[in-house]
Amino acid sequence: MITWQLLTFEQLTTHQLYQMLKLRVDVFVVEQVCPYPELDGKDSIYGVYHLLGYKNDELIAYSRLLPKNISYPNVSIGRVATAHSHRGGGLGHKLLERALIECEKLWPTEDIEIGAQAHLESFYRRHGFIPTSSQYLEDGIAHIDMKFSR
């Protein structure tokens, strides 16, 4: 069973902050062999929320929920990550479903935009996102913009 927490930057404990940053670096920098500025200055902006999924006190899933006009003109979900040790059982789908639920609570009726890694396009399509751009390179990885409309 996963225990979900939705917290602002100020509500994160130092332990939670460390776990969150470690998971993101493990996934987006180390696994993907992609040196890029993981600490982009958005984590602590007012209105940004951090969705943390725990199993037995281990952070196994994470995403960042951003209000409009920070990453995109619309609300955005970013840094969607699951621990390597817990992949293959649908955790990514559970994480995205929970992120969509929390966005609806925080920003009812708002559309959601994402910059998805292109190889995950079908994953996001399963949750109602549709492509809104051609593929483009971001930090050496093919991406595509997608939108979830309410």
N, C-alpha and C positions, 0 to 999 in steps of 0.2 A: 504494500500500500504506500502511495506517495502522499506526503504531507506538503501542501502548497503554502507559500507565504508570499504576500505582495507587499513590498516595502519601498519607501522612499530612500534616498541615499542617507538621509539623516537617521533613519530608523535602523539601518544596517549596523550590526555589531562589527567590531574589527575582525572577528573570526569569520562572520558571514562575508564580509568584504574580501577577505583573503581567499576564501573558498570560491567566490564568484570570479575573481580575477584569475585565479589559478585554472579553473575550468575553461574560461574563455581563452587564455593563453595556450593551454594544452591543446584545445581544439583548433583554434584559428591561426595560431602561429607555429606551434610545434608539429601537429599532425599534418597540417596543410603546407608545411614548409614555406611559410609566407611571412617574412618580416614586414610588419606594417604597424602603424601607430594604434595599438589596441586601446590605449588610454587616450580617447579622442575628445575629452572635455565635456561629454554629454551626460555622463553618469550622474553628476551632481546638480544638473539644471533643475530648477523648480518645475514640478509637474511630471518628471520622469519617474517611472516605477520599475522595480526589479522583481521579476517573478522567479522564485526559487522553489525547486522541487526536491524534497529530501526523502531518502529511504534510510532508515536506521541511522539518522544523524549525518549521513553522507549526502552532499549536494550532487545530485545526478542529472538535474535538468535546470536550464536557465534561459530566460529571455528578457529583453529590455523593452519596455513599453514607453513610447514617446508621444507627447502631445503634438498637435500640428505645428508646423513652421519651425521644427528643429532639424529633422532630417529631410522631410518632405512637406509640401503644403498641407497634407493630410496627416492624421494620426499614423504612427508607424510602429512596427514590431521589428526588432533587430537583435543581433547577437544570439540567435536561436541555437542552443548547444545542448548536447546530451553527453554524459560521460561515456567514453569508449566501452567501458566494462558493462554498460547497461543497454547497449544497442541491439536491435534485432527483434525486440519484443513489442514494438509499437509505442515506445516512450516518446519519440519525436511527435507522433500524432497526438498523444495525450497532452504534451507540452503546448503544441500549437492550439489545440482545442481550448485549453485553459487560458492561453493568452487572448484568444478571441473573446471568450466569456468576460475576462477582466477588462478588456478594451470596451466592450459593450456597457459594462457597469460604469466605467470611468467617463466614457465619451459616447453616450447613446446616440445612435443614428449617424455617427461619423464614419466616413470611408477610411480604409486602412491601406497604406502603400508600403511596399517592401522592395528592397534590392536583393533579390534571391540569387544564390549561385545557380547558374544555368542548369546544371545537372540535377537540381532539385525542383525544376519547374513542375513536373508531374505531381510531386509531393504536395506542393502548394495548391495546385489545381484541385486536388482532392478535397481541399478545404474552402473552395470557392474563389480563389484568387485567379485573375486572368492577366495575361501579359499586356503590358502597356508600352513596351519598348522593344527594340531589337537588342540582341546580345551586345555587350560591351565589356571591356576589360577593366577590372578594378583590382589593383594590387596584384596583377598578373593572373587573376582568376576570372573566367567568363561569368558574367552576371546578366540578369534580366530584371527590369522593373515590373512589378506586378501590383494589382489592386484588388481589394475586397470591397465591394460596394454594398451598402445597406439599403 
